[in-house]
Amino acid sequence: MNTQTVSSPSGPVVHLSHDVDSQARDVADMVAEGLRTALAERPRATLVVSGGKTPVGMWQILRRCPLDWSRVDVTLADERWVPPDDPASNEGLVRQHLLQDEAAQARWVPLYMPAEQSGGTVDAAPTLLEPRLASLLQWPADVVLLGMGADGHTASWFPGDPLPDDGRLCFAVPAPRAPNVPVPRLSLSPAALLSARCLIVQLQGRDKEAVLMQALKPPQNTDGQSLDERLPIRRALWAPGVTCHVFYAAG
């Protein structure tokens, strides 16, 4: 890897990338290796990705990797409740930048449901999606790739919002406050995302560095649960029994 790696015995492993291009290559390598390992052990592999601009360069590398993509199932960590042709749709980004070339053979499992299936609102979607996600995807997921917003959110886990800890796979999220896109969302839960065999957080930009440094403080050096509530990304970084790999590039 073209990175500097910093780790601690019981916390996340941080990979400090020289630039966004080398970061994209390094993350793609780790994702591809996680999928190869899964496919060598099981009939199918599950890849969970996050939307936004950060993973686009990585997707464009990953989609050309020589894998048996026909045995890979791909879904999102969260989705804005808009149709795939809406500019705010994460599904639209994935279809455009990941499900191309070799990865076009992968099976896509969407989170968004059209109005004729969901009644037009996200509130009914979790009940309808839960059995579909449970039956079509392998849990725990083989690779989960998360991002982080400048406010410390990940997936659609926003500061101060309660998260389900009852084992469900997904839940509805009200429209968040600006500067996040103000539309309702469907998010995978801690139970779905934090049990991953390979858990990765990819982020870029100096505007996120201070938040990341705060989130990387070990639990015993913080004010406890209140910091976790303010910075939901900590749920991923310090997930019990899981080594989270954090890839950061300043720009």
N, C-alpha and C positions, 0 to 999 in steps of 0.2 A: 504494500500500500504506500502511496506517495503522501503519507501523513505522519504527524507526530501523535503517538498514542499514549494516553494517560489513564491509568486504572488504579482502583483500590480493591482491597480484598473482598468487600461485600457490597460494593456499589456499582454504578454504571461505568462503562468503559468509554472514554471520550477520545475521539479521533479528530485531531485538529488538521483540517485540510488546507493545503497551500492556496487553492483557488477552487472555484465552483466546478471547473472541468475535471480536475483530479478527484474532487469529491464525488462527482457523478460516476466516474469509473470505479472508484472504490466501493461505493454503495451498490452499484450494479453487480460487482463481483461477489459481494457478500450475499445479496439476494439470490443470485444464480446458484451459488454454492449451497445455500439453504434449500433451494428447490431440488437441486440434483440429489442431495442427501435424502430428501423426502421421497423422491421418485425411486430411489434405489431400495427403499424400505417398505413402501406402500403403493397401492395401485394409483392413487391420485395425490396431488399436493394442493394446498390452499394458500393463496397469496392475497393478503389484504393490503391495499394501498390507500394513501390519502391524496386529496386533490390539492389545488393550488399550483403556483408557478414553480416552486422549489423542485419537485421531483421530475419535471419535464425532461431536462437533459439526461437524467439517469434513465428514465423510461426509454428514451431514444437509443440508448446503448443496450439496455436489457432486452428490448424487443428483438434484437438480432442475435442474442446468445443462443448457442446450439443446445436446446433442451427439447424434451418431448412435450412440447407445449399442449398437445392434444390431451394430456393428462393433468393439466394445471387448471384449477378453478380460481378465478379472480373476482374479488369484490372490493367494496370501499369501506373504509373505517367510518365514514359518515357521508351524508348526501344532503345538499340543499334541496328543499322540496319544490323543484322546478323541473320542467320537461328537459330531456337530454339536449334539445336544440337551443335551450336558453344559454346565454353566455356565462351565467353563474353556475351551470351544471358541472359537477365533478365528473359525472359519467361522460359528458361530452368531451372533457379533457382526456380521460382515459381512452376513449375510443379513438381519438385523434392521434394521441402520442404514444400509447402503449400497445393497444391491440392492433398492431400493424406488423408487417414483415413476418418473422417466425412466430411471434406472439399472436398473430391473427387466428391461430389454431386453438387458442385457449378458450375455455368455457367462461363466459361472462355471466355473473349473477348480480343483477342490479338491485339497488335498494329502493330507488324511486318506483312508485306504482302509479300508472295513469288514473285519472279520475274515475273511470268506469270500474276500476278494481278497488280503489281506496275510498270512494265517495268524495274525492276532491280535497280531502284534508289529510295531514300527516297523522292526526290523532288515532285513526283507525288502523294505520299501517303496522304498528308493532305486532298486534294480534295476528294479522294476516301474514306477516313476514317471518315471524318466529319459527313456525314449522318448516317453512321453505328453507330458511338458513340452516336449520338443524339437519335437514335431510339431504341438501345438495352439497354442503361443505363439510370438510373434515375438521373436527375440533379436538384438541387445540389446533389452531392454525399453524402452518409450518413457518411462514414468514409474515410478520406484520410490520409495515412501514408507516410510521407516524411523522407528522410535522409539528411545528410549534408556532403559535402566533406571538406577536410582540406583547400580548397581555398574559402569556403563559398558558393559553388554552391549547388543547390537542384534541383531535377528532372534533366532536361538537361538545366537549366538556369545557364549559366556560366558568370563569372565576365566580364563586359564590353559589353556583347552581348545584343542587343535590344530584348525586349519581346513584343509580340502582346497584345494590350489592346483594341481590336476591337470586343471582344465577341466570337471569334472562340474558338473551343475546343482543337485543336492541331496544331502543326506547325513543320516544318523540322528544324534541327539544324546541321550545318556543324561539321565535326570532330573537337573536342576540342584539345587543346595543352596538351602535357604530363605534369604531370603524369597521367592525365585521359586517359582512353582507346581511342586511336585515330581513332575512326570510327564515321561516321555520325549517327544521332539519330532522333527519332520522340519523341516529348515531348508534354504532355498536357500543356495547357496554364494557366495563372493566372485566367482567367474566369472559367476554369474547376476545378482547384484545390483549389482556395482560397474562394470558396463559400460553402465549405463543412460544413455539420452540426456538424461534429467532426473532427478537424484538429490536427494531431499529428506529431511531429518531434522526431525521435529516433536517437541518436548518441552516439558513444563510442570512448574513447581514449583520452589521455592527449594531443595528438598533435592537437586536435580540440578545446581544452578548451579556448585558447586565442581568437580564431576566434569567438567562441560562445559568450564570454564575450563582445567582440566588437559589435556583432550583437544585443545583448540584450540592448544596450544603447538606451534609448528613443529617438525618432526622434528630440525632441527639444534640445537635448544635443549633436547632431552630426552636421556634415557639410551638412546635407540635402541629396538631391538626389544622390550626388556623392558617399556617403557611401552605399546607396542602390544599386548603380551600381557595386560597388566593392564587395559587399556581397549580392548576390541575395537571400540568405536565409531570409534576412530581410523582403522581400515581404510576406513571410509566417508568420514570427513572429509578424509582425505589420499589418497584414491584417485588414482593417477597418471592424468593425462589427463582427469579428470572434475572439474567444478565442483560441489561439494556445497553446497546451500542449506540452512542451518540456521535453523529458526524456533523461537525460545525465548520463552516467556511465564512470568513468575515465578508468576502465579496469577490 
